[in-house]
Every structure is written in C-alpha cells, then in structure tokens.
Amino acid sequence: MCHIKTVWRLNMIKNKIKIMLQFKNKLQLDLMDIWEMSSKQSLNNKVSQERITLQDMIKLCDYLGYEIEIKDKTTNKPLLSFDLSDLQKDDKKST
C-alpha cells in the first residue's frame, strides 16, 4: 500500500504538467525550449523523475498564459503570485 502512494506521488507533478499542456494544445517537447534543455532524453528524465523547480514552473506557466498564486485557505484571498519578473529579480541578485 505504501508503494501505491509513492507511485502516485511520483506521477503527480508529471500528470499535472501534462494536463496544463493539453489545455493549451501543447506538447511535452515544447518544454525543451522553455526550460533550455539540450536533448529529448534530458527533458524526459527531468519530467519523469520530477526534478521540476519553482523556476521551471514559473517559465511553464508564463509560456502557457497561466500564473502561480498562493491563496489563504480560510479567506480564499490571494496572498502573492510568482511570475517571470521574480526570476529576473533573482538573476540581477546573482550578477
């Protein structure tokens, strides 16, 4: 039973990314450009092993026209969101 939960967890992010892509009629291969991947195999490894970072998700959401938003569970009010401008701020800090 524990194994089933582990398998479900391992596929959770992968499945949600597939759904996001399907809503916009995009393919997993489109992620190669967005995530600056050099090969199909490296992309497949990243997705299947769920090595997806917040930065990756921000780039994916921007590409698809989505946003990442944090909401308060009690009030359902948005607290903050993540977009490409957050990545640009991080890039400026590291230079």
N, C-alpha and C positions, 0 to 999 in steps of 0.2 A: 504494500500500500504506500509506503514511503517513496518507493521508486516511481509510482504513478504521479505523485505530487511533484517530484523532481523533474520528470519529463515534461509535465505541464508547465512548470516554471521555466524550463529551458526554451520552450517554444512560445512563451507569452509575448515577448518583445518582437520576435520574428513574425509572429502571426499578426500583431497589431500594425507592424510596418507594412506587411502585405495588404492589409485592409486599407490603410491610408493610401497606398499606391493605387489600388484598384478603384477607389472612389474618384481618382483623377485620371484614370486610364493610363497609368504609367507602369513601367516595368522595373523589376529589381535592377536590371542593368543600368538604368538611368542614374542609379546611386553612385556608379563609378565616377562620373564627372563631379557630382555634388561633394562626394567625400574624398575626391582626388586619389582614387585607387588606381594602381598601375595594371592590375590584371583581374580577370573574372574570378580566378581562384581566390585571390586575397579578399575580394568582396564577399564571395560565398563563405569563406572562413569567418570573416568579421560578423556576418549576419547569423550564420548557423551556430557560432559559439557565443553569440550575444555580447560582443565586445563593442557595444554601442555607447558612446559618451553623450553627455548632455550637449556638447558642441555639435556632434553628429545629428542629434535630433533637432537642434535649432536650425541647422542647414537644411535638413529634410523638410521641416515644417515651412520654412521660408520658400523653398522651391515649389511646394505643393499649395502654397497660399493659406497655410494654417498657422496657428500660434500656440505656444505653450503658456498656459496660465495656471497660476496657483490660486485656489479658492478656499475660503474659510468654510469648513463643513457645516458649521452651525448657521451662518447667515447666508451662505452661498454667494457671498460677495467676493469679487476678485481682489487679491492682495497684491500680486505682482505678475509680470509676464516676462518671458525670455524671447529675444529676437536677435537678428544679426548685429544690431548696434551693441549688444552685450559682448559679442565676440570681438568687435572692433575695439572696444574699450580694453579687453584683455590683451589684444595684440599690441596696443600702444603702451601698456604697462610693461610688457616684456622686452620692449626695444629701448 
